[in-house]
Every structure is written in C-alpha cells, then in structure tokens.
Amino acid sequence: MSSSEITQDLAQSRNFRSRGATHAGMARRINEDAYVNRPDLGLWAVADGAGGHESGEVASAEVASLLQTIDAGLSAGEMLVEVRSRLEAAHAHLREVASKHGAAVMVATTVVVLLARDDHFACLWAGDSRAYLLRGHALTKITRDHSLVQALVESGEISEAEMAGHPQANVITRAVGADSDCLDLEKRTGQLMPGDRMLLCSDGLFKAISEEQVADLLSGDGDSGAERLVAAALAARATDNITVVTIEFVAGEASASSHTEGGGTFPSEAADDTVETKPKPA
C-alpha cells in the first residue's frame, strides 16, 4: 500500500481548521479505525476497533456514527454530557452484540474524543488511542494509555522504552464495549492559545514513529499535517491501522461571541482533571 491510498479530509470552522487521515497499514487489508472531524461542532474523535475483522470494524464505526450525528447548538456542558451519553449507549449495545456470539467474542473499540469551545478544550478517552498538544515546538501528551504496558511502566516493572516491544503491548485495559458493566472514561480539560495544534491518533501511529518525529511533522504546514504523519508511519512499515486527526486553533484571539455550536467552558470534575498548558519560558 502507498501513501497515495491514504483516506483524508479537511474541514474548517470559525476558530478551528482540522484534517483527518487514515490507512490500513502495511500488513492489513481491513481498516478497523474510524474518526470524526467536525470543527463545526467543536468535536473530533479517533476510534480503534478491537476484536478482529468485522468485530473491531463494527465497534469503531458505531462510535464514530453516534458522535458524528450529535446536534449543533449545544453548550460546552451539554456537549460533554451528550458525548458521554452516546459513548455509554455504544458500550451497552456493543456488549449486547458480543453476548449473542458467545463469551469468547469481543466487539470493542478504544476511543479518544476532543471537544472545544472558544479557547477551552476537554478530552475524554478509554484505551490507548492518544491526544497530544503541540505548542510552539513542545509536544505534550494529554492522555494516559489504558493498557497493560502502561500499568507496568507506572509500577516500575518496565521502562517506557520497553513498551513498544513488549509481548503484551496490544493489551488494553479499558474500551467501549469491553467486559465491564460501566464505561470508565478518563477526562482532561485545558486552555488553548492561538497557533496551538492538537493531535488525536490510534496506536498505529505512535508505535511506528517517535514523539520527536510527531512533533516535527505536526509543526509543518497544518493543512497536510495529518497526511504527513500517516505517510511517515507507512514509511516506517507500520503494520497496524493508522489514523490521525489534526486540529489547529486558528482564532486571532479567544472569541466571546456566539458560535453556531454554542458557548461556555467544560466543567472540571476532579483536582487532577486540568492539563497544564501554560507556555514554557524561552
């Protein structure tokens, strides 16, 4: 497969310009990833299906479809509630679908969702799809992987350098549709500055290229950043599906005027919920 087969699209609203790109990777014929690119709603997402052909593809597509059809005009708080509600509905439905095919069947997907209003954002996720913030040339990881290898790193059993090569690197500990009655989403909020760029991606990207490469590629022309990232992963012979969504905050200043998608900021729910996004000293 070549980079010419990358599926991509560009969208723009008043304050945000975003691009999505996806590819099945160098070893797979089926792409089980899905994404949402709706700057008009202030809503973006990446879902990476688990469970194998058909199961993973169905799970990620259901999550993307439910998010894609959220109505415009919701306030920040209302949007946050609606996203949670739809992800919980997907979780319940996917578990029901899996139960009809036996205990050994899983129909699940990771998800990472970014919501933005004016110069504020909220990020919700389950699994090991990631969100990053690029400010200047400094790349900050917003999410924390819900995976077995991340737990091993946090317990000191392995180093971060050993994560990618670990034999259980693909084992996730949270997912939409996973074997748990309740969907456990983690959340972070933060504030944006003009020129900031956000990245959502499936694990096919960061398992193929380094965060240093990600920062360099994300720093270039914003309209082709998503395609550059996917192409770089393909050049590194990525075997997994690769999906990225890049979002640039293009407002000259934070707008307090009304938007088509509603206003407001996202409520913080815990003391550690807020992302530190202050610019670093020169």
URFEN-V143695 format. One line per field, one symbol per residue. ss: DSSP state (H for helix, E for strand, L for the rest). burial: b if it has 24 or more other C-alpha atoms within 12 Angstrom, else e. Layout:
ss = ???
burial = ???
//
This chain:
ss = LLHHHLEEEEEELLLEEEEEEEELLLLLLLLLEEEEEELLLLEEEEEEEELLLLHHHHHHHHHHHHHHLLLLLLLHHHHHHHHHHHHHHHHHHHHHHHHLLLLLLLLEEEEEEEEEELLEEEEEEELLLEEEEEELLEEEELLLLLEHHHHHHHLLLLLHHHLLLLLLLLLELLLELLLLLLLLLEEEEEELLLLLEEEEELHHHHLLLLHHHHHHHHLLLHHHHHHHHHHHHHHLLLLLLEEEEEEEELLLLLLLLLLLLLLLLLLLLLLLLELLLLLLLL
burial = eebeebbbbbbbbbbbbbbbbbbbbbeeebbbbbbbbbbbbbbbbbbbbbbbeebbbbbbbbbbbbbbebeeebbbbbbbebbbebbbbbbbbbbbebeeeeeebbbbbbbbbbbbbbbbbbbbbbbbbbbbbbbbebbbbbbbbbbbbbbeeeeeeeeeeebbeeeebbbbbbbbbbbeeebbbbbbbbbbbbbbbbbbbbbbbbbbbebebbbebbbeebbbbbbbbbbbbbeebbbbbbbbbbbbbbeeebeeeebebbbbbbbeeeeeebbebeeeee
//
